[in-house]
Amino acid sequence: MSTATATTTQADVERVVRTVAQTVVENEKAFSDLDAVAGDGDFGFSMARGFEKVLEGWDGLDRSDPGTFLTKVALVITSRIGGTSGPIWGTLFLRAGTTVKGSETVTAQQWVEALRAGVEGIKQRGGADLGDKTLLDALAPATDALEKALDDDADGPAAVRAFAEEARRAADATASMQARRGRASYSGERSIGSVDAGATAVAVLAEAVADELAR
């Protein structure tokens, strides 16, 4: 069986989502500090309030299948995270959930497709594209790295580590970009020299998931 057809279970998905939620809450100040450099500084606060609700309502989330679970998480964070972050991150979870909905287990290749669906959903939702200095600038290349690692027959944890490493490299690279979307775009050339908060959040969350899966 190739790595791309290896499957993850409902329990695996819950483990990843719980890690993401806890990491968001733990990094509330760090994310807001990053956002304050060129944005309005409430990114960490908004994200933390949304994922706190996910954790508070954890036992009541529908677990019919991994896709349904992700869709329910999307509804919580969309309704609880303020500003533009709620719809953007909610779209990522919603598109991913819709892609894998109905499957009791999910293959690695399905996760690649789910992440790509999330990327396209965010583009449509926010009108952003690669190079605009948003979370897409970390999420899209990291998804490419995940797919390449799977094609090279890396096992699940190694493939997720490759995703995280590329997310970090790409997030750091946003420091050379000028923001063209969101509040940070109002800063114009002054946005150059600092990393994008959303892209860095993708890296931080991916690293936390990679560490969790390596245990």
N, CA and C of each residue as an Amber inpcrd file, in Angstrom:
protein
   645
   0.8500000  -1.1950000   0.0000000   0.0000000   0.0000000   0.0000000
   0.8810000   1.2400000   0.0000000   0.6410000   2.1580000  -0.9470000
   1.4350000   3.3810000  -0.9880000   1.0670000   4.2850000   0.1730000
   1.9620000   5.2050000   0.4910000   1.6970000   6.1290000   1.5920000
   0.4490000   6.9450000   1.3360000   0.2300000   7.3190000   0.0720000
  -0.9100000   8.1780000  -0.2580000  -2.2440000   7.5120000   0.0400000
  -2.2680000   6.1640000   0.1200000  -3.5330000   5.4910000   0.3970000
  -3.6470000   5.0920000   1.8640000  -2.6250000   5.3740000   2.6760000
  -2.7030000   5.1080000   4.1180000  -3.8210000   5.9630000   4.7100000
  -4.5140000   5.4220000   5.6910000  -5.7130000   6.0980000   6.1780000
  -5.5480000   6.6370000   7.5900000  -6.3290000   7.6680000   7.8690000
  -6.4580000   8.1870000   9.2270000  -7.8970000   7.9860000   9.6640000
  -8.0940000   7.8840000  10.9620000  -9.4000000   7.5880000  11.5270000
 -10.0160000   8.8340000  12.1550000 -11.2450000   8.6750000  12.6040000
 -11.9170000   9.7610000  13.3230000 -11.0860000  10.2030000  14.5250000
 -10.5320000   9.2280000  15.2380000  -9.7140000   9.5630000  16.4180000
  -8.4940000  10.3860000  16.0130000  -7.8800000  10.0410000  14.8940000
  -6.7170000  10.8030000  14.4120000  -7.1120000  12.2480000  14.1250000
  -8.2450000  12.4230000  13.4680000  -8.7060000  13.7620000  13.1020000
  -8.9830000  14.5840000  14.3590000  -9.6240000  13.9590000  15.3300000
  -9.9180000  14.6690000  16.5810000  -8.6230000  15.0760000  17.2900000
  -7.6320000  14.1960000  17.2510000  -6.3340000  14.4960000  17.8830000
  -5.6940000  15.7240000  17.2350000  -5.7520000  15.7920000  15.9170000
  -5.1600000  16.9230000  15.1960000  -5.9260000  18.2150000  15.5020000
  -7.2490000  18.1600000  15.4510000  -8.0480000  19.3750000  15.6720000
  -7.8730000  19.8730000  17.1020000  -7.8360000  18.9530000  18.0590000
  -7.6260000  19.3800000  19.4500000  -6.2570000  20.0380000  19.6070000
  -5.2440000  19.4930000  18.9500000  -3.9040000  20.0900000  19.0070000
  -3.9270000  21.4930000  18.4140000  -4.6000000  21.6540000  17.2820000
  -4.7060000  22.9730000  16.6510000  -5.4040000  23.9550000  17.5890000
  -6.5290000  23.5290000  18.1600000  -7.3030000  24.4220000  19.0240000
  -6.4880000  24.8450000  20.2450000  -5.8370000  23.8920000  20.8810000
  -5.0420000  24.2120000  22.0680000  -3.8660000  25.1210000  21.7230000
  -3.2590000  24.9030000  20.5710000  -2.1070000  25.7170000  20.1670000
  -2.5350000  27.1490000  19.8520000  -3.6990000  27.3100000  19.2550000
  -4.2120000  28.6620000  19.0000000  -4.3940000  29.4080000  20.3200000
  -5.0280000  28.7530000  21.2830000  -5.2750000  29.4050000  22.5760000
  -3.9520000  29.7520000  23.2640000  -2.9930000  28.8410000  23.2190000
  -1.6990000  29.0650000  23.8720000  -0.9150000  30.2130000  23.2220000
  -1.1660000  30.4700000  21.9550000  -0.3990000  31.4780000  21.2140000
  -1.1800000  32.7720000  20.9970000  -2.2210000  32.9750000  21.7910000
  -3.0520000  34.1780000  21.6170000  -2.2080000  35.4580000  21.5940000
  -1.3590000  35.6450000  22.5730000  -0.5730000  36.8870000  22.6420000
   0.4450000  36.9570000  21.5040000   1.1160000  35.8400000  21.2420000
   2.1370000  35.8410000  20.1790000   1.5180000  36.2070000  18.8330000
   0.3470000  35.6480000  18.5390000  -0.3020000  35.9410000  17.2570000
  -0.7590000  37.4040000  17.2020000  -1.2770000  37.9050000  18.3130000
  -1.7140000  39.3070000  18.3200000  -0.5260000  40.2550000  18.1900000
   0.5850000  39.9150000  18.8410000   1.7820000  40.7530000  18.7270000
   2.2710000  40.8190000  17.2790000   2.2370000  39.6990000  16.5910000
   2.6390000  39.6930000  15.1820000   1.6960000  40.5600000  14.3510000
   0.4120000  40.4240000  14.6200000  -0.5890000  41.1730000  13.8590000
  -0.4900000  42.6680000  14.1290000  -0.0480000  43.0320000  15.3180000
   0.0220000  44.4480000  15.6930000   1.0950000  45.2050000  14.9270000
   2.0470000  44.5050000  14.3440000   3.1420000  45.1760000  13.6330000
   2.6010000  45.9690000  12.4420000   1.6730000  45.3550000  11.6870000
   1.1220000  46.0490000  10.5210000  -0.4030000  46.0250000  10.4780000
  -1.0260000  45.1980000  11.3290000  -2.4800000  45.0970000  11.3130000
  -3.1050000  45.7550000  12.5350000  -4.2950000  45.2440000  12.9360000
  -4.9860000  45.8660000  14.0630000  -4.7210000  45.1560000  15.3830000
  -3.9350000  44.0980000  15.3650000  -3.4750000  43.4760000  16.5970000
  -4.4630000  42.5860000  17.3110000  -5.5720000  42.2320000  16.6680000
  -6.5700000  41.4100000  17.3630000  -6.6460000  39.9880000  16.8110000
  -5.7200000  39.6150000  15.9570000  -5.7630000  38.2920000  15.3310000
  -5.7250000  37.1780000  16.3750000  -4.7710000  37.2580000  17.2960000
  -4.6520000  36.2130000  18.3160000  -5.8740000  36.1450000  19.2110000
  -6.3810000  37.3020000  19.6200000  -7.5670000  37.3520000  20.4810000
  -8.7630000  36.7080000  19.7800000  -8.9850000  37.1000000  18.5390000
 -10.1420000  36.5810000  17.7980000 -10.0450000  35.0700000  17.5980000
  -8.8770000  34.6180000  17.1900000  -8.6960000  33.1770000  16.9640000
  -8.8760000  32.3860000  18.2590000  -8.3100000  32.9040000  19.3380000
  -8.3950000  32.1830000  20.6110000  -9.8370000  32.0490000  21.0850000
 -10.6410000  33.1180000  20.9140000 -12.0380000  33.0410000  21.3680000
 -12.8050000  31.9840000  20.5520000 -12.5110000  31.8800000  19.2750000
 -13.1890000  30.8880000  18.4460000 -12.8170000  29.4620000  18.8180000
 -11.5290000  29.2190000  18.9860000 -11.1050000  27.8440000  19.2720000
 -11.3690000  27.4710000  20.7320000 -11.4890000  28.4540000  21.6030000
 -11.9510000  28.1540000  22.9650000 -13.3580000  27.5510000  22.9180000
 -14.1990000  28.0900000  22.0570000 -15.5610000  27.5630000  21.9160000
 -15.5450000  26.1450000  21.3760000 -14.6130000  25.8710000  20.4770000
 -14.4820000  24.5010000  19.9670000 -14.1600000  23.5540000  21.1210000
 -13.2240000  23.9460000  21.9610000 -12.8270000  23.0850000  23.0820000
 -13.9520000  22.9680000  24.1160000 -14.6630000  24.0820000  24.3690000
 -15.7520000  24.0590000  25.3490000 -16.8790000  23.1310000  24.9020000
 -17.1530000  23.1190000  23.6020000 -18.2370000  22.2870000  23.0910000
 -17.7740000  20.9690000  22.5130000 -16.5660000  20.5660000  22.8680000
 -15.9080000  19.4040000  22.2510000 -16.7770000  18.1450000  22.2790000
 -17.3230000  17.8110000  23.4360000 -18.0600000  16.5420000  23.5610000
 -19.3720000  16.5560000  22.7800000 -19.8740000  17.7550000  22.4420000
 -21.1480000  17.8310000  21.7360000 -21.0220000  17.9030000  20.2230000
 -19.8000000  17.9090000  19.7020000 -19.6200000  17.9960000  18.2560000
 -20.0080000  16.6900000  17.5690000 -20.6970000  16.7820000  16.4560000
 -21.1370000  15.6150000  15.6880000 -19.9230000  14.8550000  15.1600000
 -19.8400000  13.5560000  15.4890000 -18.7090000  12.7270000  15.0860000
 -19.1460000  11.6180000  14.1340000 -20.1490000  11.9000000  13.3060000
 -20.6430000  10.8890000  12.3800000 -19.5390000  10.3760000  11.4770000
 -18.6640000  11.2530000  11.0620000 -17.5060000  10.8900000  10.2550000
 -16.5450000  12.0850000  10.2920000 -15.3020000  11.9150000   9.8640000
 -14.3240000  13.0140000   9.9440000 -14.7850000  14.2840000   9.2400000
 -15.4400000  14.1360000   8.1010000 -15.8740000  15.3150000   7.3640000
 -16.9550000  16.0890000   8.1040000 -17.9050000  15.3590000   8.6670000
 -18.9620000  16.0140000   9.4460000 -18.3700000  16.7290000  10.6500000
 -17.4270000  16.0820000  11.3090000 -16.7690000  16.6850000  12.4700000
 -16.0870000  18.0000000  12.0750000 -15.3260000  17.9940000  10.9850000
 -14.6320000  19.2130000  10.5450000 -15.6350000  20.3060000  10.1690000
 -16.7450000  19.9060000   9.5740000 -17.7690000  20.8790000   9.1980000
 -18.3700000  21.5480000  10.4300000 -18.6090000  20.7720000  11.4740000
 -19.1490000  21.3390000  12.7150000 -18.1480000  22.2860000  13.3650000
 -16.8690000  21.9110000  13.3270000 -15.8290000  22.8070000  13.8530000
 -15.8260000  24.1120000  13.0540000 -15.9730000  24.0020000  11.7440000
 -16.0030000  25.1910000  10.8890000 -17.1270000  26.1330000  11.2790000
 -18.2920000  25.5750000  11.5720000 -19.4390000  26.4110000  11.9490000
 -19.1740000  27.1490000  13.2540000 -18.5150000  26.4780000  14.1950000
 -18.2170000  27.1170000  15.4870000 -17.2500000  28.2760000  15.2900000
 -16.1520000  28.0390000  14.5960000 -15.1420000  29.0950000  14.4950000
 -15.6120000  30.2310000  13.5860000 -16.4220000  29.9210000  12.5890000
 -16.9490000  30.9850000  11.7290000 -17.8480000  31.9210000  12.5280000
 -18.6250000  31.3540000  13.4340000 -19.5710000  32.1700000  14.2030000
 -18.9150000  32.8740000  15.3830000 -17.7430000  32.3920000  15.8060000
 -17.1270000  32.9210000  17.0290000 -15.8870000  33.7660000  16.8040000
 -15.2210000  33.6110000  15.6720000 -14.0190000  34.4020000  15.4000000
 -14.4340000  35.6610000  14.6590000 -14.0190000  36.8100000  15.1980000
 -14.4380000  38.0690000  14.6110000 -13.6080000  38.4890000  13.4060000
 -14.0150000  39.6090000  12.8010000 -13.2860000  40.1800000  11.6720000
 -13.2780000  39.2670000  10.4640000 -12.1950000  39.3570000   9.6910000
 -12.0950000  38.5330000   8.4890000 -11.5660000  37.1390000   8.7960000
 -10.9570000  36.9690000   9.9630000 -10.3320000  35.6770000  10.2750000
 -11.3580000  34.5570000  10.3910000 -12.5400000  34.8340000  10.9720000
 -13.5430000  33.8020000  11.1350000 -13.9580000  33.1700000   9.8180000
 -14.4190000  33.9730000   8.8490000 -14.8040000  33.3970000   7.5710000
 -13.6470000  32.6920000   6.8490000 -12.4340000  33.2500000   6.9720000
 -11.2910000  32.6670000   6.2710000 -10.9200000  31.3010000   6.8490000
 -10.7270000  31.2380000   8.1570000 -10.3550000  29.9640000   8.7770000
 -11.5350000  28.9990000   8.7730000 -12.7470000  29.5280000   8.8850000
 -13.9150000  28.6720000   8.7870000 -14.0270000  28.0350000   7.4190000
 -13.7010000  28.7950000   6.3880000 -13.7390000  28.2560000   5.0270000
 -12.7370000  27.1210000   4.8660000 -11.5550000  27.2710000   5.4680000
 -10.5490000  26.2070000   5.3870000 -11.0920000  24.9070000   5.9740000
 -11.6790000  24.9810000   7.1620000 -12.2220000  23.7730000   7.7980000
 -13.4410000  23.2510000   7.0350000 -14.2790000  24.1730000   6.5650000
 -15.4970000  23.7570000   5.8720000 -15.1720000  23.0450000   4.5550000
 -14.2790000  23.6400000   3.7650000 -13.9250000  22.9980000   2.4930000
 -13.2360000  21.6480000   2.7160000 -12.3860000  21.6020000   3.7340000
 -11.7250000  20.3310000   4.0390000 -12.7620000  19.2920000   4.4700000
 -13.6930000  19.7070000   5.3240000 -14.7080000  18.7850000   5.7880000
 -15.6100000  18.2960000   4.6700000 -15.9740000  19.2050000   3.7890000
 -16.8330000  18.8250000   2.6610000 -16.1270000  17.8320000   1.7500000
 -14.8220000  18.0030000   1.5840000 -14.0550000  17.1240000   0.6950000
 -14.0280000  15.6830000   1.1990000 -13.9370000  15.5180000   2.5200000
 -13.7920000  14.1540000   3.0570000 -15.0890000  13.6390000   3.6770000
 -16.1780000  14.4070000   3.5960000 -17.4330000  14.0210000   4.2440000
 -17.9500000  12.6890000   3.7090000 -18.4250000  11.8370000   4.6120000
 -18.9850000  10.5450000   4.2210000 -17.9890000   9.4040000   4.2850000
 -16.7070000   9.7200000   4.4880000 -15.6820000   8.6780000   4.5750000
 -15.3760000   8.3900000   6.0480000 -15.4650000   7.1170000   6.4300000
 -15.1600000   6.7730000   7.8180000 -13.6780000   6.9280000   8.1140000
 -12.8550000   6.6700000   7.1140000 -11.4200000   6.9110000   7.2140000
 -11.0080000   7.7660000   6.0330000  -9.8750000   8.4620000   6.1680000
  -9.4440000   9.4050000   5.1420000  -8.0200000   9.0650000   4.7150000
  -7.7950000   8.9640000   3.4100000  -6.4430000   8.6720000   2.9330000
  -5.5940000   9.9400000   2.9430000  -4.2860000   9.7460000   2.9040000
  -3.3660000  10.8880000   2.8670000  -3.6230000  11.7350000   1.6280000
  -3.8910000  11.0870000   0.5090000  -4.1610000  11.8470000  -0.7170000
  -5.4360000  12.6650000  -0.5720000  -6.4250000  12.1330000   0.1380000
  -7.6460000  12.9100000   0.3840000  -7.3470000  14.1570000   1.2110000
  -6.3880000  14.0530000   2.1360000  -6.0280000  15.2280000   2.9220000
  -5.3810000  16.2950000   2.0460000  -4.5750000  15.8510000   1.0830000
  -3.9990000  16.8200000   0.1420000  -5.1280000  17.5270000  -0.6130000
  -6.0980000  16.7420000  -1.0820000  -7.2310000  17.3280000  -1.8140000
  -8.0450000  18.2570000  -0.9130000  -8.1810000  17.8850000   0.3480000
  -8.9440000  18.7150000   1.2890000  -8.2500000  20.0480000   1.5280000
  -6.9280000  20.0050000   1.6670000  -6.1700000  21.2510000   1.8650000
  -6.2200000  22.1220000   0.6080000  -6.1380000  21.4910000  -0.5430000
  -6.2260000  22.2770000  -1.7900000  -7.6150000  22.9040000  -1.9240000
  -8.6380000  22.1810000  -1.5210000  -9.9910000  22.7480000  -1.5360000
 -10.0730000  23.9320000  -0.5890000  -9.3870000  23.8220000   0.5500000
  -9.3480000  24.9360000   1.4920000  -8.6590000  26.1540000   0.9120000
  -7.5540000  25.9230000   0.2220000  -6.8300000  27.0270000  -0.4190000
  -7.7170000  27.7350000  -1.4430000  -8.3900000  26.9530000  -2.2720000
  -9.2540000  27.5540000  -3.3000000 -10.4360000  28.2810000  -2.6470000
 -10.9720000  27.7070000  -1.5750000 -12.0800000  28.3490000  -0.8760000
 -11.6810000  29.6930000  -0.2820000 -10.4770000  29.7520000   0.2760000
  -9.9920000  31.0070000   0.8570000  -9.7740000  32.0510000  -0.2350000
  -9.2510000  31.6050000  -1.3680000  -9.0770000  32.5460000  -2.4900000
 -10.4140000  33.1600000  -2.8930000 -11.4240000  32.3070000  -3.0080000
 -12.7370000  32.7870000  -3.4260000 -13.3710000  33.6660000  -2.3550000
 -13.2110000  33.2560000  -1.1220000 -13.8530000  33.9820000  -0.0160000
 -13.2440000  35.3640000   0.1930000 -11.9060000  35.4170000   0.1830000
 -11.2450000  36.6710000   0.5180000 -10.6980000  37.4380000  -0.6660000
 -10.7500000  36.8250000  -1.8540000 -10.2210000  37.4930000  -3.0350000
  -8.7090000  37.5980000  -3.0360000  -8.0510000  36.8170000  -2.1690000
  -6.5930000  36.8640000  -2.0850000  -5.9680000  35.8020000  -2.9790000
  -4.7020000  35.9770000  -3.2620000  -3.9620000  34.9910000  -4.0450000
  -2.5540000  34.9150000  -3.4910000  -1.7850000  33.9960000  -4.0080000
  -0.3990000  33.8620000  -3.5720000   0.3420000  35.1690000  -3.8340000
   1.1870000  35.5690000  -2.8950000   1.9490000  36.7970000  -3.0320000
   1.3030000  38.0060000  -2.4070000   0.0580000  37.8410000  -1.9190000
  -0.6410000  38.9650000  -1.2730000  -0.2760000  39.1060000   0.2080000
   0.5870000  38.2050000   0.6880000   1.0230000  38.2160000   2.0890000
  -0.1400000  37.8740000   3.0190000  -0.6370000  36.6500000   2.8440000
  -1.6890000  36.1110000   3.7020000  -1.3060000  34.6880000   4.1000000
  -2.2030000  34.0170000   4.8260000  -1.9260000  32.6330000   5.2130000
  -1.7570000  31.7200000   4.0090000  -2.3190000  32.1220000   2.8550000
  -2.1630000  31.3070000   1.6450000  -0.7030000  31.1230000   1.2790000
   0.1350000  32.1160000   1.5850000   1.5400000  32.0420000   1.1990000
   2.3110000  30.9940000   2.0020000   1.7310000  30.5070000   3.0860000
   2.3050000  29.3640000   3.8010000   1.5250000  28.0880000   3.4990000
   0.1950000  28.1910000   3.4490000  -0.6520000  27.0050000   3.3030000
  -0.4750000  26.3180000   1.9480000  -0.4210000  27.0970000   0.8760000
  -0.3370000  26.4950000  -0.4610000   0.9920000  25.7730000  -0.6900000
   2.1390000  26.4110000  -0.4410000   3.3950000  25.6720000  -0.6580000
   3.5780000  24.5130000   0.3150000   3.0380000  24.6340000   1.5240000
   3.1390000  23.5280000   2.4790000   2.3360000  22.3250000   1.9790000
   1.1920000  22.5880000   1.3580000   0.3960000  21.4910000   0.7890000
   1.1470000  20.8220000  -0.3490000   1.8390000  21.6200000  -1.1520000
   2.6810000  21.0370000  -2.2130000   3.7550000  20.1330000  -1.6100000
   4.3650000  20.5950000  -0.5110000   5.4140000  19.8110000   0.1400000
   4.8510000  18.5120000   0.7130000   3.6250000  18.5800000   1.2470000
   2.9750000  17.3740000   1.7760000   2.7720000  16.3550000   0.6630000
   2.2600000  16.8180000  -0.4650000   2.0090000  15.9020000  -1.5790000
   3.3160000  15.2980000  -2.0960000   4.3630000  16.1060000  -2.1850000
   5.6460000  15.5860000  -2.6640000   6.1930000  14.5410000  -1.6980000
   6.0790000  14.7980000  -0.4090000   6.5720000  13.8390000   0.5760000
   5.8340000  12.5180000   0.4570000   4.5190000  12.5860000   0.2370000
   3.7360000  11.3560000   0.0710000   4.1300000  10.6320000  -1.2130000
   4.3600000  11.4000000  -2.2750000   4.8050000  10.7900000  -3.5370000
   6.1450000  10.0910000  -3.3670000   6.9590000  10.6380000  -2.4350000
   8.2740000  10.0400000  -2.1630000   8.1870000   8.9360000  -1.1160000
   6.9440000   8.5420000  -0.7820000   6.6760000   7.4450000   0.1520000
   7.1000000   7.7320000   1.5840000   7.1020000   9.0040000   1.9720000
   7.2980000   9.3270000   3.3910000   6.1000000   8.7990000   4.1740000
   6.3320000   8.3720000   5.4060000   5.1870000   7.9380000   6.2090000
   4.4110000   9.1660000   6.7030000   3.2730000   8.9360000   7.3530000
   2.4080000  10.0450000   7.7460000   3.0980000  11.1190000   8.5630000
   3.7410000  10.7520000   9.6880000   4.4110000  11.7790000  10.4960000
   5.5030000  12.5250000   9.7300000   6.2560000  11.8250000   8.8860000
   7.3130000  12.4880000   8.1140000   6.7170000  13.4470000   7.0890000
   5.6050000  13.0540000   6.5010000   4.9620000  13.9200000   5.5100000
   4.4070000  15.1870000   6.1800000   3.8310000  15.0170000   7.3630000
   3.3220000  16.1850000   8.0960000   4.4920000  17.0820000   8.5160000
   5.6200000  16.4810000   8.8790000   6.7970000  17.2920000   9.2230000
   7.2640000  18.0940000   8.0040000   7.2180000  17.4820000   6.8320000
   7.6080000  18.1990000   5.6130000   6.6610000  19.3800000   5.3760000
   5.3830000  19.1600000   5.6320000   4.3870000  20.2410000   5.5310000
   4.7620000  21.3790000   6.4800000   5.0880000  21.0260000   7.7140000
   5.4020000  22.0450000   8.7270000   6.6750000  22.8070000   8.3830000
   7.6740000  22.1010000   7.9160000   8.9430000  22.7620000   7.5880000
   8.7720000  23.7440000   6.4320000   7.9920000  23.3520000   5.4390000
   7.7620000  24.2570000   4.3090000   6.8790000  25.4330000   4.7450000
   5.9130000  25.1650000   5.6150000   5.0730000  26.2600000   6.1210000
   5.9200000  27.2880000   6.8430000   6.8720000  26.8370000   7.6410000
   7.7430000  27.7780000   8.3650000   8.6120000  28.5730000   7.3850000
   9.2200000  27.8720000   6.4300000  10.0720000  28.5720000   5.4620000
   9.2570000  29.6240000   4.7150000   8.0740000  29.2310000   4.2730000
   7.2400000  30.1350000   3.4800000   6.7080000  31.2900000   4.3340000
   6.3630000  31.0100000   5.5730000   5.8730000  32.0750000   6.4650000
   6.9750000  33.0980000   6.7060000   8.1880000  32.6210000   6.9500000
   9.3100000  33.5470000   7.1670000   9.5540000  34.4010000   5.9140000
   9.3160000  33.8070000   4.7430000   9.5500000  34.5210000   3.4830000
   8.5520000  35.6570000   3.2590000   7.4290000  35.6330000   3.9840000
   6.4580000  36.7250000   3.8050000   7.0060000  38.0640000   4.3140000
   8.1060000  38.0240000   5.0680000   8.6960000  39.2760000   5.5640000
   9.1390000  40.1830000   4.4160000   9.4650000  39.5950000   3.2770000
   9.9310000  40.4010000   2.1430000   8.7750000  40.9090000   1.2790000
   7.5470000  40.5240000   1.6190000   6.3850000  40.8850000   0.7900000
   5.7090000  42.1510000   1.3190000   5.0050000  42.8230000   0.4210000
   4.1380000  43.9400000   0.8170000   2.7080000  43.4320000   0.8750000
   2.0300000  43.6960000   1.9860000   0.6620000  43.2010000   2.1550000
  -0.2820000  43.8510000   1.1510000  -1.1130000  43.0160000   0.5290000
  -2.0840000  43.5360000  -0.4340000  -3.5200000  43.1730000  -0.0670000
  -3.6990000  42.5670000   1.1170000  -5.0460000  42.2220000   1.5830000
  -5.1690000  42.5190000   3.0720000  -6.3620000  42.8090000   3.5030000
  -6.6160000  43.0000000   4.9150000  -6.0990000  44.3210000   5.4520000
  -6.2010000  44.4620000   6.7650000  -5.8090000  45.6980000   7.4260000
  -4.3370000  46.0380000   7.1900000  -3.4970000  45.0080000   7.1150000
  -2.0640000  45.2340000   6.9160000  -1.7700000  45.9430000   5.6030000
  -2.6710000  45.7860000   4.6170000  -2.4360000  46.4230000   3.3130000
  -2.4690000  47.9450000   3.4310000  -3.1500000  48.4520000   4.4710000
  -3.1930000  49.9010000   4.6750000  -1.8150000  50.4700000   4.9980000
  -0.9120000  49.6110000   5.4650000   0.4280000  50.0630000   5.8400000
   1.3390000  50.2340000   4.6280000   0.8990000  49.7310000   3.4680000
   1.6920000  49.8810000   2.2610000   3.0900000  49.2910000   2.4190000
   4.1020000  50.0500000   2.0130000   5.4750000  49.5430000   2.0550000
   5.9540000  49.2970000   3.4840000   5.2880000  49.8990000   4.4730000
   5.6980000  49.6730000   5.8630000   5.4150000  48.2400000   6.3090000
   4.6030000  47.5120000   5.5330000   4.3400000  46.1140000   5.8840000
   5.5180000  45.2090000   5.5030000   6.4330000  45.7200000   4.6960000
   7.6190000  44.9460000   4.3230000   8.5810000  44.9170000   5.5160000
   9.1060000  43.7190000   5.7950000  10.0580000  43.5870000   6.8920000
   9.5130000  42.8110000   8.0790000   8.2090000  42.5660000   8.0920000
   7.6050000  41.7670000   9.1590000   6.8330000  40.6110000   8.5390000
   6.8210000  39.4750000   9.2330000   6.1200000  38.2990000   8.7030000
   4.6150000  38.4780000   8.8340000   3.8740000  37.7830000   7.9970000
   2.4140000  37.8090000   8.0790000   1.9390000  36.9480000   9.2460000
   1.0230000  37.4710000  10.0240000   0.5490000  36.7520000  11.2150000
  -0.1850000  35.4650000  10.8370000  -1.0340000  35.5180000   9.8080000
  -1.7830000  34.3290000   9.4030000  -0.8800000  33.2310000   8.8810000
   0.0850000  33.5980000   8.0480000   1.0240000  32.6130000   7.5170000
   1.8530000  31.9970000   8.6340000   2.2570000  32.8280000   9.5960000
   3.0350000  32.3150000  10.7250000   2.1850000  31.3950000  11.5900000
   0.8970000  31.7200000  11.7250000   0.0010000  30.8370000  12.4810000
  -0.0760000  29.4640000  11.8210000  -0.1420000  29.4310000  10.4940000
  -0.1540000  28.1450000   9.7920000   1.0900000  27.3410000  10.1590000
   2.2620000  28.0140000  10.1890000   3.5100000  27.3240000  10.5260000
   3.5020000  26.8220000  11.9640000   3.0760000  27.6680000  12.8880000
   3.0620000  27.2870000  14.3080000   2.1210000  26.0950000  14.5380000
   0.9500000  26.1390000  13.9240000  -0.0240000  25.0540000  14.0950000
   0.4790000  23.7690000  13.4510000   1.0960000  23.8840000  12.2830000
   1.6290000  22.6950000  11.5980000   2.7500000  22.0650000  12.4190000
   3.5980000  22.8910000  13.0050000   4.6860000  22.3580000  13.8370000
   4.1250000  21.6460000  15.0660000   3.0800000  22.1950000  15.6530000
   2.4710000  21.5570000  16.8220000   1.8670000  20.2050000  16.4550000
   1.2080000  20.1420000  15.2950000   0.6180000  18.8760000  14.8510000
   1.7220000  17.8590000  14.5350000   2.7810000  18.3150000  13.8780000
   3.8930000  17.4070000  13.5620000   4.5160000  16.8500000  14.8440000
   4.6900000  17.7050000  15.8450000   5.2430000  17.2500000  17.1320000
   4.3090000  16.2380000  17.7860000   2.9910000  16.5080000  17.7250000
   2.0130000  15.6090000  18.3430000   2.0340000  14.2340000  17.6580000
   2.0950000  14.2230000  16.3460000   2.0620000  12.9500000  15.6150000
   3.3650000  12.1750000  15.7490000   4.4410000  12.8610000  16.1390000
   5.7330000  12.1900000  16.3060000   5.8480000  11.4870000  17.6470000
   4.8800000  11.7270000  18.5470000   4.9510000  11.1130000  19.8820000
   4.5520000   9.6460000  19.8620000
